[in-house]
Amino acid sequence: MSEYDYKQGKNRVESILDNYMKIEERDKLPSDANFTFENGYISWVTAIFVDIRDSTTLFSKNDEDTAKLVRAFTSEIIEILRNDENMREIGIRGDCVYAIYTTPSKEEIFECAKNTAYVNTFINMFNKLLEDKGKDKIRVGVGMASEKELVVKAGRKGVGINSKVWIGEA
């Protein structure tokens, strides 16, 4: 294993801190292909988070039923949240499924709100299916926020480890 070269690290950090960054305000957030390590965009975005409550207890069971539950939960939440041309990112972080959308108008924000209602309806159905199979129901939190945010590409340039970072309140 090679050692970290702090002198080269210092040079990389100084280069980033001293580099010119072009920040554009846009009605709609562009696609991933438009993001570089030298630009950023300010745009209205909406984030939706769907989180299993008390997942630490649920995941401590460490069994096949828990694995099936998590797979079914994440699969259908993704299905609900992905069908929107304004979706810019979707992912799973532990017990949370999230999606981020570009939402330049109130109508598009309302569309995201409809998705949260679909999620709630799905959770009611899912819990009924779990109950019918003699399984414990799950509790889920659904959150949504909209805000004008700065979005930049961050990570390590040239090594393929990068992602968009959403800087703001949403």
Order of alpha helices (4+ residues) and beta strands (2+ residues): alpha-beta-beta-alpha-alpha-beta-beta-alpha-beta-beta
